[in-house]
Amino acid sequence: MQKVVFITGASSGIGKAIGEFLHHKNFIVYGTSRNPSKVENSIFPLVSLDVRNSQSIQAAISEVLSITKKIDVVINNAGVGITGPLEEIPSEEIKNNFETNLFGPIEVMKAVLPQMRTQKQGLIINITSIAGYMGLPYRSVYSSSKGALELITEALRMEVKSFGIHITNVAPGDFATNIAAGRYHAPVIKGSAYEITYGNTLKEMDSHVDSGSNPNQMAEVIYKIINTPNPKIHYKVGAFLQKFSIVLKRMLPDKVYERMLMNHYKL
């Protein structure tokens, strides 16, 4: 039987690439978007969902289940970027980021787990970030929200394994998507103590996204995971140096690693 895949944040970027790839591999794909009516030419159906609203999550999953009667794979892809000196990021933007990147995926998992227990099988793939493995300057909020989702996944895997449900993380590096356009940028404030260093770091971050890998690379990894009987806990996808930075963090003394990052960001 065809597997049913539910992907949050599937109107663009990595989510869209995954949805299209799986659609062509003969999966039944349902994506979500906050405004499906504004999305043109999607080759798979999109349902309305705002991951910051639990009622919206329940309604979207119920809508798909009313048609398909099952959900085999959930891909928690919806997320937003955020940059800025922690001191200068408005608290409401920090809360919004955690609502989207952490609490939203948690609510999606809580909403779909009863169905997966009934099915006695299921797979949840949480899209995190290589940035979630380390505290990066001017990306403190993003790193911490994605890092928290990594740990949630580690714990929840053990809680649901006896029900036949698998959960895994996929941490991408920089990919050529429109994430920079949708990211919240704390403004570079003239005369701020962070004006020069944050301004330079912001330019570098945007250039990394512009020159990032093709998101189809993520889609291929997701496809392999779906076809793996017992997925690993963590997967990393991206440029060699980005993935190697995680290895270096394990190997190097904390202050040496910190100095390496500061030299990289010219701090």
N, C-alpha and C positions, 0 to 999 in steps of 0.2 A: 504494500500500500504506500501511496505517496505520503511523505512526511509533511506536516504543517509547521511552518516557521513563522514566528511572530517577532518583528524587528521594530524596536522603538527608534525614533529619529531617522526614518528611512527616506526622507524626501530629497536628501542631498548627501554629498560627501561619502564617507565610508559606509554608512547605512544603506544608501542607494546602491553603491557598488556591490555590496554583499547581496542585497535583494535581487538585483538583476542577474548576478552570477548564479544564485541558487534557483531562480526562476528558469534560467536556461538549462539547469541541471534537473529539471522536472520536479522540483519541490513546489508545494502550494505555499506561496509567500503572501503574508499580510504585513504591510508596513504601517507605521503611524506617523502622523504629523500634527502639529498644533492647528494647521490650517490646510487640510487636504484640498479644499476647493481652489487654492491658489497654486497648486502644483500641477504643471502641465506634462502630459506625455509619460506618466508613470506606467511601466509595463506590468506592474502588479498593483492590486488594490491597496489604497491607503485609508485607514480609519482615523478618526479624530482622537487625539490623546495629548494631554498635558501632564507630564510626569510629576509636576508639582501639585497635582490635584488627585487625591485618592479616588474620588467618585468618577473622575474622567478615566482613570486606569481601570476600575471595575467595569465601567460601561464598555470600554473598548474590548476588553477580554471577553465579556459576555457577548458582544456583537459577533466576534470571530467564532466563538464556541457555538453560537446559535446556527452558524452556517456549516462549520467543519466538524463539530462534535468532539474535537480533540485539539490539543496543541502539543506537538512533539518537541519543538525547540523554541526557546525564547532567547533573543539576543538583545541584551540591555545596551544599546548603543547611544541613546540620546544623552547629550552632554554639552556643556558650554565651557569655553575657556575664560580665564580671567587673569589679568596682569596688574601689577602695581606694587609700590611699597606698601607693606601691610599697614603702616601708620596712616596712609592716605586713601585706602580703599574704604568706601562707605560701608557701614555695617550691614545695610540692607542688601548690598551687592554680594557680600560674603555669605549671607543667609540664602540668597537666591542661588548661588553657586552650589552650596551644599544640598539645597532642596532638589536641584536638577541632577547633580552628579552622584549623590549618595542616597538621600532619602527617597528620591524617585525610583531608582533601581530596586531599593529595598521593598517599596510598596508594590512594584510590579511582581517581584518574586513572591511576596506574601499572597498576592491575588491569584497567581497561577499554580502555586504548590498544591492546593487541595485537588485541583483537576489532575495534576501529574501523579499524585498519590492514588487517585482513583484508577488512573491508567496503569499504575505500577511501573511507570517509566517516564523519563523526560530528561531533557538537557537544557541547562541554563548557561549561557555564555555572557559574561560581563566584560564589556570593553572598558578597560582602564587606561593606563598610560605608563610609558617608561618613566615619565616625570613623577609617577606615584611611588617610585622606589627611592627617591631622594628629595630632600628639601632644596629647591632651586630658588636663587635670588629673584625677587619680583614675580615669582609664581608660587608663593607660599600657600595660597588658598587652593589653587588648582592641584598642586602636588598633594596636599593633605586630603582633599576630597577624594581623589583617585586612590591614594594610598589606603584610606579607610575602606574603600570598596574592595580592595585586594584582601584585606584582613577579614572583612565580613564574609567574603567568599570562602576563605580558608576554613572558617568556623562552621558555616552553614553546610559545606560539603559533608562534614562528619555527622551533622544532625539528620541529614536526609538520605544518606547513602543506603540505609537499610530498606528504603522505599523504592529502590531502583532508579533514583534520580541522581544525575551527575551535574556538578556545577564546576565551572572553570573560569579563569581569567585570561583575557588576551590583552596584552599591553602593547599598543602601537607606539612607534616613535613619531617622527614628523612625516606627514603625508601631504601630498599636493591636493588640498581640499579648500573649502571656503571657511574653515574654522576661524581663521584670523579675522575675517569680516564680521563674524558673529560673536567674537570674543569681547568681553567687557574690558576696556582699557581705562585704568585710572589715568586721568589727564596728566601730562607732564607739566608741572606747575612752575612757572617762571619764578626763580628765586628760591625754590625748594631746596632743601639739603640733598634731595635725591635727583635734582633736575638733570644733571649731566649723566650720571651712571645709569639711571633708569631709562633716560632717553636713548642712550646708546644700546642698552640691552633690548629695548623694545624693537629697535630696527633690526637687530640680529635675530630675534625670535621670529619676526615676520619673514625674514629672508630664508630661514630654515624651512618654514612651511611652504614658501613659494618654490623651493628647490627640493621638496620632499618626494618620497617614493609614490608610485602609482597605487591608488587605493585598491586596485584589483589584486594586489599582493595580499592584502588583508582578507579579501573574499576567498582566495584560494586556501589560505590557512583555515578559515572558518569551515570551509567545505571538508577539509581533511579531518578536522576535529569532529564534525558531525558523524563522519564515517569511522571514527575511532571508538572501539567498544568501551575502553576505559580511559578517558582523557586525563592528561596531566593536570596538576593544580594551576600551573602558570605557563603561559606562552608569551614570548616576546617577539615582536615583528618590527623590523626597521633596519636602518643602516648599521653596519658592524660596530662602529664606534659608539653608537647610542646603546646598543645591547651590551657592549663590553664595559660601558661605564657602570653597569650594575655589578659586574664581576669585580671591577676595581674597588667598588665600595666595600665589598665583602673582604677583600684582600688587604687594603691599605688601612693604616691607622686613621682614626676619624679626622684628626687635624691635618694630616697630609692630604686626605681626600678633599677636605674643605678648601685647603689652599689651592688644589688643582682646579676646583670649580671657580674660585675667585680669580685665578689667573685667566681662566677661559673667558669669564665675563668682564675681565679687566677692572676688577673692584679693588 
